[in-house]
Structures are given as structure tokens and as C-alpha cells.
């Protein structure tokens, strides 16, 4: 049981890290919403965090075993396979990528970065989308925090037995 508690703490802490990356990307996107010329002279591109579950995590192995058992007999009891899942193994990985959607064109002939037609290429950042991303990341952060709090409470309550 202790291993399951620590595993849930580990997975939730990884989830907190992913949400921190998302909030950081949102903050960077909002800060650069009007940046028409970056370090390399190009328009800022929106950053997006892509999270992916590790398909070799114990959850997926247990799920596959359950599906296989249900295929053979509906009366099989749930199986608990202790998979060797190292302390440093990742249940979820995240990476930051650039959104390659086209830049917005804004008519402003007085802008120093305007082209010969008077249009300025603005970043592909939409403040409303960023706010939705921020709220989503905040809710996910809160959910992971709730899991950690529940695991701590279960550990504390089990010590009082």
C-alpha cells in the first residue's frame, strides 16, 4: 500500500510539473502578444506544451491485463501485477513546441515593421485562448494538489490505526 501511495504522489508531482510548464508558456505568450520582432528578427510564435502519457507505465500494463482477462472470462478477479517501476520513471512527459499557425496581419502603415502594403505580421497569440489555457492549467494543478492532499491524509490516517 505504501508503494501505491508514493506512486500516486510521484505521478501527481509530475502532473504539477506539466501544469507549471503550461502556465509558464501561457505567461510567455501573453507577454509577447505584440512582439513583432524577436531575437532572430522574426515574429514571435506561440508556445504550446504537449503532454504525453508514458505507454510503459504500470497503469497501462494493468489496464491491458484487465482487458485481456475480460476477454477470456467475465468472472476473473482483478489482478495486481507489481511492475518494476523505478523511482525516476516518468508517467507523463511534456515538451514545449511552437505553434506554426500563420501570423495575424494587421493594417498599420506607421508601424516600423509594416510591409510595403502597410500590413504588420503580429504573433499568432490570442489572449482569450491563452486565458482559457491558463484556467485549464490552474484546474489541473488544483486536481493534482487534491490527489497529493488525499494521499497524505490516507497515510496519516493509516498511521493512526
C-alpha positions as CSV (number, residue, x, y, z in Angstrom):
1,X,0.0,0.0,0.0
2,X,2.8,2.4,0.8
3,X,4.2,1.9,-2.7
4,X,0.9,2.8,-4.2
5,X,0.7,6.0,-2.1
6,X,4.2,7.0,-3.1
7,X,3.5,6.1,-6.7
8,X,0.4,8.4,-6.7
9,X,2.4,11.2,-5.1
10,X,5.1,10.7,-7.8
11,X,2.6,10.8,-10.7
12,X,0.8,13.8,-9.2
13,X,4.1,15.7,-8.8
14,X,4.9,15.0,-12.4
15,X,1.4,16.4,-13.3
16,X,2.2,19.5,-11.3
17,X,5.4,19.9,-13.3
18,X,3.5,19.7,-16.6
19,X,0.9,22.3,-15.4
20,X,3.8,24.6,-14.3
21,X,5.2,24.3,-17.8
22,X,1.8,25.1,-19.3
23,X,1.4,28.2,-17.0
24,X,4.9,29.3,-18.0
25,X,4.1,29.0,-21.7
26,X,0.9,31.0,-21.2
27,X,2.7,33.7,-19.4
28,X,5.3,33.9,-22.1
29,X,2.7,34.0,-24.8
30,X,0.8,36.8,-23.1
31,X,4.0,38.8,-22.6
32,X,4.9,38.5,-26.2
33,X,1.4,39.0,-27.7
34,X,2.6,42.2,-29.5
35,X,6.2,41.2,-30.3
36,X,6.7,41.7,-34.0
37,X,10.4,41.2,-34.0
38,X,12.2,38.6,-31.8
39,X,15.8,37.8,-31.2
40,X,16.3,36.5,-34.8
41,X,14.2,39.2,-36.4
42,X,11.1,37.1,-36.8
43,X,7.6,37.3,-35.4
44,X,7.0,35.6,-32.1
45,X,5.4,32.2,-32.4
46,X,3.0,31.0,-29.7
47,X,4.4,28.3,-27.4
48,X,2.3,25.2,-26.7
49,X,3.0,22.4,-24.2
50,X,2.4,18.9,-25.5
51,X,2.0,16.3,-22.7
52,X,2.0,12.6,-23.4
53,X,1.5,9.6,-21.1
54,X,4.2,7.0,-20.9
55,X,2.8,3.9,-22.5
56,X,5.0,1.6,-20.4
57,X,3.7,3.0,-17.1
58,X,2.1,0.5,-14.7
59,X,-1.4,1.9,-15.2
60,X,-1.3,0.9,-18.9
61,X,0.1,-2.5,-18.2
62,X,-2.6,-3.2,-15.6
63,X,-5.3,-1.9,-18.0
64,X,-4.1,-4.2,-20.8
65,X,-4.1,-7.1,-18.4
66,X,-7.7,-6.3,-17.3
67,X,-8.9,-6.1,-20.9
68,X,-7.2,-9.4,-21.6
69,X,-8.9,-11.0,-18.6
70,X,-12.3,-9.7,-19.5
71,X,-11.8,-11.2,-23.0
72,X,-11.3,-14.7,-21.5
73,X,-13.8,-14.8,-18.7
74,X,-16.1,-12.2,-17.1
75,X,-15.7,-13.9,-13.7
76,X,-11.9,-13.3,-13.3
77,X,-10.9,-11.3,-10.3
78,X,-8.9,-8.1,-10.8
79,X,-5.2,-8.8,-11.0
80,X,-2.5,-6.8,-9.3
81,X,0.8,-7.1,-11.1
82,X,3.6,-5.5,-9.4
83,X,5.6,-4.0,-12.2
84,X,9.1,-2.8,-11.7
85,X,8.6,0.9,-12.0
86,X,11.7,2.8,-11.0
87,X,11.7,5.9,-8.8
88,X,12.8,8.1,-11.6
89,X,10.5,6.7,-14.2
90,X,8.1,9.2,-15.8
91,X,4.4,8.6,-16.1
92,X,4.0,11.7,-18.2
93,X,6.3,13.7,-20.4
94,X,5.9,17.2,-21.7
95,X,7.7,19.3,-24.2
96,X,7.3,22.8,-25.4
97,X,6.8,23.4,-29.2
98,X,6.0,26.4,-31.3
99,X,2.5,26.8,-32.8
100,X,3.2,27.1,-36.6
101,X,-0.2,28.7,-37.5
102,X,0.2,31.8,-39.6
103,X,0.8,35.2,-38.1
104,X,-2.0,37.7,-37.9
105,X,-1.9,40.5,-40.4
106,X,-2.8,44.0,-39.0
107,X,-3.0,47.1,-41.1
108,X,-0.8,49.7,-39.6
109,X,1.3,51.6,-42.2
110,X,3.0,53.7,-39.5
111,X,4.5,50.6,-37.7
112,X,8.2,50.2,-38.3
113,X,7.7,46.5,-39.2
114,X,5.0,47.2,-41.8
115,X,5.5,45.7,-45.3
116,X,5.1,47.7,-48.5
117,X,1.3,47.3,-48.3
118,X,1.1,48.6,-44.8
119,X,0.4,45.3,-43.0
120,X,2.3,44.1,-39.9
121,X,2.8,40.5,-39.1
122,X,1.6,40.1,-35.5
123,X,2.1,37.0,-33.3
124,X,-0.4,34.1,-33.5
125,X,-1.3,34.7,-29.9
126,X,-5.0,35.1,-29.0
127,X,-5.4,36.5,-25.4
128,X,-8.8,34.7,-25.0
129,X,-7.2,31.3,-25.9
130,X,-4.4,32.0,-23.5
131,X,-6.8,32.8,-20.7
132,X,-8.7,29.5,-21.3
133,X,-5.3,27.6,-21.3
134,X,-4.4,29.3,-18.0
135,X,-7.7,28.4,-16.4
136,X,-7.4,24.8,-17.6
137,X,-3.9,24.5,-16.3
138,X,-5.0,26.0,-13.0
139,X,-7.8,23.5,-12.6
140,X,-5.4,20.6,-13.5
141,X,-2.9,22.0,-11.0
142,X,-5.6,22.0,-8.3
143,X,-6.7,18.5,-9.2
144,X,-3.1,17.2,-8.8
145,X,-2.8,19.1,-5.5
146,X,-6.0,17.4,-4.3
147,X,-4.6,14.0,-5.1
148,X,-1.5,14.8,-3.1
149,X,-3.5,16.0,-0.2
150,X,-5.7,12.9,-0.3
151,X,-2.6,10.6,-0.4
152,X,-1.1,12.5,2.6
153,X,-4.4,12.2,4.5
154,X,-4.6,8.4,3.8
155,X,-1.0,8.0,5.0
156,X,-1.7,10.0,8.2
157,X,-5.0,8.1,8.9
158,X,-3.3,4.7,8.3
159,X,-0.7,5.6,10.9
160,X,-3.4,6.3,13.5
161,X,-5.0,2.8,13.1
